[in-house]
Amino acid sequence: MNKSKIKVLLVDDHSVVRYGIRSIIEKNPLIEVSGEAESLSETYYKAESLKPDVVLLDLKLPDGDGVAGCIRLKSMLPNVKVVILTAFAEENILYEAVKAGIDGYLLKNIEGQAITKAIIDVYNGMSIIDPNMSHKLMKIIQKSNEPEQHLTLQEKNILEHISQGRTNKEIADALFLSEKTVRNNVSKIMKKINVNNRTEAALFWSRQKSLK
């Protein structure tokens, strides 16, 4: 393998997608795909053995998500650059990805040359956010500075129970609250963290704990 090239690990659970990306980025003489993976577990194994410079990582994988994957990869290989390539344009996911330390966040409708440029740019120390997402990130950062965005201790306790799959009644019994109080708190929590349902709330809390 030519050590002067940028070594890239491609991670996507669809082989056709990996083939398409590989055929595009390897046209650039500066880039070489050193390996491919279709799950997070395979990603960790390949990353440890191949020591890539850049990991191009899908957000949704069979055994987890790219945000958690980024955190693990950064702990394994502190110098690795991680670029998430996804179809998901949700603000809260982007925000969690940035907090996890991603070096790039690109949407899958991006042109091929832009992917190549992003890989080279992050390798050279730049941070890349898809132009269609940058305004959303600014909006989230502004929201995060508002006092009401911060969770109270009670709300954090409720989130912990939500992440364990408990119902409002079960949470109320555990925290010695009325079911109505829990229901009202759940609504407030979802507004604060910008999610639409309990599953997204549980995922948010799981990521928060992994960042600590």
Backbone as CSV, one residue per row, in Angstrom:
resi,resn,N_x,N_y,N_z,CA_x,CA_y,CA_z,C_x,C_y,C_z
1,MET,0.840,-1.204,0.000,0.000,0.000,0.000,0.871,1.249,0.000
2,ASN,0.530,2.197,-0.810,1.277,3.444,-0.908,1.007,4.312,0.311
3,LYS,2.044,4.505,1.164,1.844,5.239,2.408,1.632,6.732,2.197
4,SER,1.903,7.208,0.985,1.690,8.624,0.723,0.219,8.930,0.474
5,LYS,-0.574,7.902,0.301,-1.999,8.082,0.046,-2.787,8.151,1.351
6,ILE,-3.959,8.781,1.291,-4.869,8.843,2.436,-5.614,7.513,2.503
7,LYS,-5.435,6.788,3.593,-6.083,5.483,3.740,-7.501,5.677,4.280
8,VAL,-8.474,5.166,3.552,-9.884,5.341,3.909,-10.530,3.989,4.198
9,LEU,-11.291,3.942,5.296,-12.114,2.770,5.613,-13.560,3.124,5.321
10,LEU,-14.191,2.390,4.406,-15.586,2.636,4.028,-16.520,1.778,4.871
11,VAL,-17.518,2.416,5.483,-18.456,1.673,6.329,-19.887,1.967,5.898
12,ASP,-20.549,0.954,5.362,-21.955,1.045,4.976,-22.479,-0.371,4.863
13,ASP,-23.727,-0.605,5.282,-24.246,-1.968,5.247,-24.765,-2.372,3.873
14,HIS,-24.656,-1.487,2.883,-25.062,-1.821,1.516,-23.823,-1.892,0.626
15,SER,-23.561,-3.061,0.080,-22.361,-3.253,-0.738,-22.378,-2.383,-1.990
16,VAL,-23.562,-2.135,-2.547,-23.662,-1.300,-3.749,-23.222,0.123,-3.438
17,VAL,-23.613,0.617,-2.270,-23.207,1.968,-1.860,-21.697,2.029,-1.686
18,ARG,-21.128,1.030,-1.029,-19.673,1.010,-0.830,-18.951,0.971,-2.172
19,TYR,-19.451,0.160,-3.079,-18.826,0.052,-4.403,-18.871,1.398,-5.127
20,GLY,-20.028,2.072,-5.047,-20.181,3.352,-5.728,-19.234,4.404,-5.175
21,ILE,-19.153,4.484,-3.839,-18.270,5.467,-3.210,-16.811,5.155,-3.528
22,ARG,-16.479,3.890,-3.445,-15.085,3.487,-3.716,-14.673,3.856,-5.137
23,SER,-15.552,3.584,-6.093,-15.219,3.875,-7.489,-15.031,5.367,-7.735
24,ILE,-15.715,6.185,-6.924,-15.597,7.641,-7.064,-14.318,8.160,-6.417
25,ILE,-14.096,7.809,-5.150,-12.996,8.435,-4.424,-11.629,7.900,-4.837
26,GLU,-11.581,6.661,-5.342,-10.285,6.126,-5.739,-9.821,6.656,-7.089
27,LYS,-10.663,7.450,-7.735,-10.215,8.137,-8.949,-9.180,9.200,-8.614
28,ASN,-9.216,9.654,-7.371,-8.242,10.646,-6.925,-6.961,9.931,-6.497
29,PRO,-5.821,10.297,-7.062,-4.565,9.596,-6.753,-4.100,9.764,-5.309
30,LEU,-4.711,10.683,-4.572,-4.316,10.900,-3.181,-5.015,9.946,-2.218
31,ILE,-6.035,9.225,-2.705,-6.876,8.415,-1.822,-6.793,6.938,-2.181
32,GLU,-6.750,6.110,-1.159,-6.778,4.671,-1.344,-7.705,4.044,-0.312
33,VAL,-8.664,3.241,-0.741,-9.559,2.546,0.177,-8.818,1.343,0.728
34,SER,-8.525,1.389,2.025,-7.745,0.309,2.634,-8.613,-0.838,3.106
35,GLY,-9.934,-0.585,3.242,-10.826,-1.644,3.677,-12.278,-1.205,3.682
36,GLU,-13.172,-2.172,3.858,-14.607,-1.910,3.916,-15.209,-2.672,5.090
37,ALA,-16.313,-2.146,5.607,-17.029,-2.818,6.702,-18.515,-2.558,6.551
38,GLU,-19.338,-3.473,7.076,-20.785,-3.318,6.957,-21.485,-3.268,8.310
39,SER,-20.716,-3.239,9.383,-21.274,-3.141,10.733,-20.264,-2.431,11.627
40,LEU,-20.720,-2.015,12.819,-19.801,-1.356,13.743,-18.748,-2.324,14.263
41,SER,-19.166,-3.541,14.583,-18.201,-4.516,15.111,-17.096,-4.785,14.094
42,GLU,-17.478,-4.899,12.842,-16.479,-5.108,11.794,-15.620,-3.856,11.611
43,THR,-16.241,-2.691,11.783,-15.501,-1.426,11.677,-14.390,-1.347,12.702
44,TYR,-14.704,-1.685,13.958,-13.695,-1.629,15.014,-12.544,-2.595,14.720
45,TYR,-12.890,-3.774,14.245,-11.862,-4.772,13.934,-10.964,-4.289,12.796
46,LYS,-11.593,-3.783,11.737,-10.821,-3.314,10.577,-9.994,-2.077,10.932
47,ALA,-10.575,-1.178,11.711,-9.862,0.047,12.077,-8.614,-0.273,12.893
48,GLU,-8.740,-1.235,13.796,-7.608,-1.598,14.654,-6.486,-2.224,13.842
49,SER,-6.841,-3.000,12.833,-5.817,-3.700,12.051,-5.266,-2.851,10.905
50,LEU,-6.117,-2.011,10.304,-5.708,-1.246,9.127,-5.178,0.147,9.447
51,LYS,-5.540,0.689,10.618,-5.118,2.040,11.020,-5.402,3.068,9.912
52,PRO,-6.677,3.241,9.515,-6.997,4.192,8.443,-6.782,5.632,8.894
53,ASP,-6.597,6.510,7.917,-6.505,7.942,8.216,-7.896,8.544,8.368
54,VAL,-8.832,8.055,7.537,-10.200,8.573,7.528,-11.176,7.405,7.490
55,VAL,-12.216,7.483,8.319,-13.301,6.502,8.271,-14.541,7.210,7.731
56,LEU,-15.051,6.718,6.616,-16.291,7.245,6.041,-17.410,6.352,6.541
57,LEU,-18.237,6.887,7.452,-19.110,6.065,8.289,-20.584,6.356,8.061
58,ASP,-21.355,5.316,7.754,-22.804,5.459,7.643,-23.382,5.681,9.044
59,LEU,-24.501,6.387,9.129,-25.083,6.686,10.439,-25.845,5.505,11.020
60,LYS,-26.609,4.813,10.187,-27.437,3.701,10.669,-26.853,2.379,10.200
61,LEU,-26.410,1.575,11.168,-25.817,0.282,10.867,-26.558,-0.811,11.646
62,PRO,-26.437,-2.068,11.237,-27.217,-3.144,11.867,-27.015,-3.276,13.374
63,ASP,-25.810,-2.942,13.868,-25.528,-3.134,15.288,-25.264,-1.827,16.038
64,GLY,-25.745,-0.706,15.502,-25.565,0.559,16.208,-25.579,1.740,15.266
65,ASP,-25.267,2.919,15.812,-25.288,4.122,14.977,-23.913,4.762,14.913
66,GLY,-23.739,5.613,13.895,-22.447,6.221,13.630,-21.948,7.150,14.710
67,VAL,-22.855,7.742,15.473,-22.424,8.638,16.549,-21.675,7.844,17.619
68,ALA,-22.266,6.736,18.052,-21.586,5.867,19.012,-20.311,5.302,18.400
69,GLY,-20.376,4.992,17.108,-19.200,4.474,16.408,-18.060,5.460,16.398
70,CYS,-18.386,6.726,16.203,-17.360,7.775,16.196,-16.667,7.852,17.546
71,ILE,-17.448,7.827,18.624,-16.879,7.902,19.967,-15.899,6.747,20.203
72,ARG,-16.294,5.554,19.818,-15.439,4.368,20.006,-14.183,4.464,19.138
73,LEU,-14.334,4.879,17.897,-13.189,4.976,16.994,-12.176,5.997,17.488
74,LYS,-12.677,7.132,17.988,-11.785,8.181,18.486,-11.021,7.719,19.730
75,SER,-11.660,6.863,20.525,-10.969,6.346,21.712,-9.921,5.308,21.315
76,MET,-10.203,4.558,20.242,-9.262,3.550,19.757,-8.078,4.177,19.038
77,LEU,-8.396,5.138,18.153,-7.391,5.775,17.303,-7.552,7.286,17.399
78,PRO,-6.900,7.918,18.351,-7.098,9.359,18.596,-6.861,10.250,17.385
79,ASN,-6.036,9.809,16.446,-5.717,10.646,15.281,-6.603,10.378,14.071
80,VAL,-7.500,9.405,14.172,-8.338,9.085,13.018,-9.368,10.187,12.786
81,LYS,-9.684,10.431,11.526,-10.721,11.384,11.155,-11.981,10.602,10.789
82,VAL,-13.123,11.056,11.287,-14.385,10.350,11.045,-15.351,11.273,10.314
83,VAL,-15.822,10.807,9.163,-16.807,11.547,8.374,-18.076,10.713,8.290
84,ILE,-19.178,11.249,8.776,-20.456,10.544,8.668,-21.108,10.903,7.343
85,LEU,-21.503,9.883,6.600,-22.197,10.053,5.327,-23.565,9.399,5.478
86,THR,-24.617,10.200,5.436,-25.945,9.690,5.792,-27.050,10.359,4.989
87,ALA,-28.232,9.736,5.029,-29.414,10.350,4.424,-30.206,11.141,5.459
88,PHE,-29.793,11.058,6.729,-30.538,11.706,7.813,-30.080,13.145,8.009
89,ALA,-31.051,14.069,7.935,-30.734,15.495,8.051,-31.338,16.113,9.305
90,GLU,-31.617,15.285,10.327,-32.225,15.794,11.547,-31.226,16.636,12.351
91,GLU,-31.727,17.742,12.897,-30.872,18.662,13.635,-30.247,18.004,14.860
92,ASN,-31.062,17.276,15.636,-30.551,16.716,16.885,-29.478,15.665,16.644
93,ILE,-29.585,14.917,15.537,-28.566,13.914,15.229,-27.258,14.598,14.851
94,LEU,-27.350,15.647,14.054,-26.153,16.404,13.695,-25.472,16.956,14.938
95,TYR,-26.262,17.496,15.829,-25.711,18.090,17.050,-24.986,17.046,17.891
96,GLU,-25.611,15.870,18.058,-24.981,14.805,18.826,-23.707,14.320,18.136
97,ALA,-23.724,14.294,16.798,-22.538,13.862,16.053,-21.384,14.834,16.253
98,VAL,-21.683,16.116,16.232,-20.642,17.130,16.444,-20.068,17.010,17.849
99,LYS,-20.933,16.803,18.838,-20.461,16.649,20.214,-19.611,15.385,20.371
100,ALA,-19.898,14.383,19.540,-19.139,13.131,19.605,-17.749,13.270,18.994
101,GLY,-17.524,14.372,18.278,-16.187,14.621,17.732,-16.010,14.301,16.263
102,ILE,-17.117,14.197,15.518,-16.973,13.911,14.090,-16.220,15.051,13.401
103,ASP,-15.512,14.683,12.333,-14.746,15.671,11.572,-15.509,16.141,10.335
104,GLY,-16.530,15.369,9.957,-17.343,15.753,8.811,-18.713,15.119,8.878
105,TYR,-19.716,15.813,8.350,-21.092,15.297,8.310,-21.643,15.639,6.933
106,LEU,-21.839,14.612,6.104,-22.274,14.817,4.730,-23.560,14.038,4.463
107,LEU,-24.426,14.613,3.640,-25.643,13.928,3.215,-25.367,13.123,1.956
108,LYS,-26.079,12.014,1.801,-25.791,11.091,0.711,-26.160,11.613,-0.673
109,ASN,-26.854,12.744,-0.737,-27.149,13.310,-2.053,-26.019,14.216,-2.541
110,ILE,-24.908,14.221,-1.827,-23.767,15.036,-2.187,-23.110,14.507,-3.462
111,GLU,-22.514,15.384,-4.241,-21.838,14.972,-5.468,-20.537,14.250,-5.134
112,GLY,-20.144,13.364,-6.028,-18.970,12.539,-5.803,-17.705,13.326,-5.539
113,GLN,-17.469,14.373,-6.316,-16.261,15.168,-6.131,-16.229,15.833,-4.759
114,ALA,-17.415,16.164,-4.226,-17.484,16.796,-2.914,-17.076,15.814,-1.809
115,ILE,-17.419,14.534,-1.983,-16.986,13.522,-1.013,-15.469,13.423,-1.009
116,THR,-14.896,13.372,-2.202,-13.439,13.300,-2.325,-12.772,14.497,-1.667
117,LYS,-13.283,15.679,-1.932,-12.720,16.903,-1.360,-12.840,16.894,0.168
118,ALA,-13.993,16.421,0.669,-14.206,16.377,2.117,-13.192,15.454,2.788
119,ILE,-12.907,14.312,2.184,-11.929,13.376,2.742,-10.558,14.028,2.841
120,ILE,-10.164,14.716,1.781,-8.856,15.385,1.766,-8.829,16.520,2.783
121,ASP,-9.923,17.262,2.865,-9.980,18.408,3.784,-9.900,17.973,5.248
122,VAL,-10.666,16.938,5.616,-10.626,16.506,7.021,-9.278,15.882,7.349
123,TYR,-8.680,15.216,6.389,-7.338,14.659,6.594,-6.331,15.766,6.895
124,ASN,-6.559,16.923,6.279,-5.676,18.072,6.478,-6.088,18.949,7.653
125,GLY,-7.038,18.455,8.465,-7.366,19.145,9.706,-8.598,20.022,9.681
126,MET,-9.327,20.051,8.587,-10.530,20.867,8.514,-11.745,20.088,9.016
127,SER,-12.786,20.821,9.418,-14.066,20.212,9.777,-15.072,20.558,8.680
128,ILE,-15.811,19.556,8.224,-16.717,19.745,7.091,-18.146,19.396,7.479
129,ILE,-19.050,20.352,7.320,-20.480,20.109,7.513,-21.179,20.362,6.188
130,ASP,-22.043,19.437,5.785,-22.780,19.601,4.528,-23.440,20.978,4.488
131,PRO,-23.282,21.711,3.377,-23.873,23.052,3.276,-25.365,23.090,3.605
132,ASN,-26.077,22.001,3.310,-27.509,21.944,3.600,-27.801,21.752,5.087
133,MET,-26.751,21.489,5.877,-26.938,21.252,7.305,-26.332,22.347,8.173
134,SER,-25.462,23.169,7.627,-24.727,24.136,8.446,-25.652,25.127,9.141
135,HIS,-26.724,25.544,8.456,-27.652,26.491,9.087,-28.417,25.830,10.229
136,LYS,-28.635,24.520,10.115,-29.329,23.801,11.180,-28.439,23.690,12.412
137,LEU,-27.149,23.509,12.184,-26.228,23.429,13.310,-26.192,24.744,14.070
138,MET,-26.177,25.849,13.361,-26.184,27.153,14.012,-27.446,27.329,14.844
139,LYS,-28.563,26.862,14.329,-29.834,26.965,15.046,-29.796,26.160,16.335
140,ILE,-29.194,24.975,16.268,-29.101,24.118,17.447,-28.182,24.742,18.492
141,ILE,-27.058,25.284,18.050,-26.122,25.909,18.979,-26.787,27.068,19.706
142,GLN,-27.580,27.827,18.975,-28.300,28.939,19.596,-29.287,28.427,20.627
143,LYS,-29.991,27.349,20.302,-30.970,26.773,21.230,-30.289,26.228,22.476
144,SER,-29.106,25.646,22.296,-28.421,25.023,23.428,-27.980,26.044,24.458
145,ASN,-27.904,27.301,24.062,-27.503,28.357,24.985,-28.673,28.968,25.747
146,GLU,-29.893,28.543,25.411,-31.058,29.061,26.093,-31.255,28.320,27.408
147,PRO,-31.597,29.035,28.493,-31.740,28.397,29.812,-32.696,27.213,29.822
148,GLU,-33.799,27.326,29.087,-34.788,26.251,29.140,-34.309,24.975,28.459
149,GLN,-33.192,25.053,27.738,-32.669,23.865,27.071,-32.060,22.894,28.078
150,HIS,-31.612,23.393,29.217,-30.941,22.550,30.187,-31.942,21.709,30.979
151,LEU,-31.587,20.472,31.159,-32.475,19.543,31.851,-32.306,19.650,33.363
152,THR,-33.417,19.558,34.087,-33.367,19.535,35.541,-32.973,18.128,35.994
153,LEU,-32.628,17.996,37.270,-32.260,16.686,37.803,-33.416,15.707,37.668
154,GLN,-34.628,16.173,37.936,-35.801,15.304,37.812,-35.991,14.850,36.373
155,GLU,-35.796,15.768,35.433,-35.947,15.407,34.020,-34.885,14.396,33.598
156,LYS,-33.678,14.534,34.131,-32.624,13.573,33.827,-32.977,12.193,34.387
157,ASN,-33.540,12.180,35.584,-33.951,10.904,36.177,-35.039,10.238,35.347
158,ILE,-35.970,11.053,34.862,-37.048,10.510,34.025,-36.479,9.968,32.713
159,LEU,-35.531,10.705,32.128,-34.892,10.242,30.886,-34.190,8.907,31.097
160,GLU,-33.568,8.760,32.250,-32.883,7.504,32.548,-33.882,6.346,32.554
161,HIS,-35.029,6.567,33.154,-36.060,5.520,33.178,-36.641,5.267,31.788
162,ILE,-36.809,6.326,31.000,-37.291,6.165,29.622,-36.318,5.294,28.836
163,SER,-35.021,5.549,29.043,-34.006,4.778,28.315,-34.028,3.298,28.696
164,GLN,-34.600,2.996,29.877,-34.724,1.611,30.321,-36.048,0.980,29.886
165,GLY,-36.809,1.750,29.089,-38.050,1.230,28.518,-39.240,1.221,29.449
166,ARG,-39.223,2.015,30.515,-40.310,2.017,31.480,-41.452,2.937,31.054
167,THR,-42.653,2.584,31.457,-43.837,3.378,31.153,-43.938,4.558,32.113
168,ASN,-44.849,5.485,31.813,-45.043,6.628,32.705,-45.448,6.178,34.111
169,LYS,-46.297,5.163,34.184,-46.743,4.669,35.495,-45.577,4.068,36.282
170,GLU,-44.756,3.306,35.604,-43.598,2.694,36.261,-42.614,3.757,36.742
171,ILE,-42.444,4.800,35.916,-41.551,5.903,36.302,-42.126,6.640,37.510
172,ALA,-43.435,6.874,37.477,-44.095,7.568,38.585,-43.918,6.800,39.889
173,ASP,-44.092,5.501,39.838,-43.931,4.674,41.043,-42.487,4.714,41.550
174,ALA,-41.529,4.670,40.627,-40.120,4.629,41.011,-39.649,5.953,41.608
175,LEU,-40.198,7.069,41.102,-39.741,8.386,41.548,-40.701,9.049,42.538
176,PHE,-41.739,8.307,42.919,-42.737,8.811,43.875,-43.391,10.113,43.360
177,LEU,-43.781,10.069,42.103,-44.468,11.190,41.455,-45.824,10.702,40.968
178,SER,-46.703,11.645,40.647,-47.966,11.254,40.032,-47.719,10.961,38.561
179,GLU,-48.576,10.125,38.005,-48.426,9.784,36.586,-48.597,11.027,35.720
180,LYS,-49.471,11.941,36.119,-49.671,13.184,35.374,-48.403,14.037,35.369
181,THR,-47.719,14.099,36.508,-46.468,14.862,36.594,-45.415,14.288,35.653
182,VAL,-45.327,12.980,35.633,-44.368,12.330,34.736,-44.723,12.618,33.286
183,ARG,-46.011,12.510,32.963,-46.465,12.767,31.588,-46.120,14.187,31.153
184,ASN,-46.344,15.146,32.038,-46.034,16.543,31.716,-44.529,16.741,31.545
185,ASN,-43.758,16.084,32.406,-42.302,16.201,32.312,-41.761,15.586,31.027
186,VAL,-42.345,14.476,30.634,-41.915,13.823,29.393,-42.124,14.760,28.197
187,SER,-43.258,15.441,28.171,-43.535,16.393,27.086,-42.515,17.526,27.074
188,LYS,-42.188,18.038,28.268,-41.202,19.119,28.375,-39.824,18.653,27.917
189,ILE,-39.470,17.449,28.325,-38.163,16.896,27.956,-38.033,16.794,26.439
190,MET,-39.060,16.276,25.797,-39.001,16.085,24.348,-38.845,17.410,23.610
191,LYS,-39.481,18.440,24.136,-39.333,19.763,23.525,-37.915,20.283,23.716
192,LYS,-37.378,20.083,24.913,-36.037,20.587,25.213,-34.958,19.928,24.357
193,ILE,-35.069,18.619,24.168,-34.020,17.901,23.440,-34.364,17.691,21.975
194,ASN,-35.521,18.258,21.563,-35.900,18.272,20.150,-36.058,16.864,19.560
195,VAL,-36.852,16.024,20.257,-37.168,14.698,19.732,-38.676,14.531,19.668
196,ASN,-39.117,13.511,18.927,-40.551,13.334,18.678,-41.183,12.168,19.431
197,ASN,-40.369,11.264,19.951,-40.946,10.103,20.628,-39.977,9.558,21.678
198,ARG,-40.437,8.563,22.415,-39.646,8.003,23.533,-38.399,7.272,23.033
199,THR,-38.486,6.652,21.869,-37.324,5.954,21.315,-36.191,6.931,21.030
200,GLU,-36.537,8.067,20.422,-35.527,9.086,20.134,-34.982,9.674,21.430
201,ALA,-35.852,9.832,22.429,-35.417,10.350,23.725,-34.429,9.388,24.385
202,ALA,-34.718,8.099,24.298,-33.825,7.089,24.874,-32.476,7.091,24.167
203,LEU,-32.504,7.235,22.848,-31.259,7.276,22.078,-30.447,8.514,22.445
204,PHE,-31.133,9.637,22.594,-30.467,10.883,23.006,-29.753,10.691,24.339
205,TRP,-30.457,10.109,25.318,-29.882,9.944,26.649,-28.719,8.964,26.639
206,SER,-28.839,7.922,25.818,-27.762,6.946,25.698,-26.494,7.624,25.173
207,ARG,-26.680,8.493,24.199,-25.522,9.203,23.645,-24.929,10.182,24.662
208,GLN,-25.805,10.835,25.421,-25.319,11.766,26.430,-24.428,11.047,27.441
209,LYS,-24.839,9.869,27.855,-24.062,9.117,28.843,-22.739,8.631,28.260
210,SER,-22.753,8.306,26.956,-21.526,7.826,26.333,-20.499,8.925,26.146
211,LEU,-20.963,10.188,26.172,-20.044,11.323,25.992,-19.395,11.748,27.306
212,LYS,-19.891,11.238,28.429,-19.367,11.661,29.732,-18.090,10.913,30.083
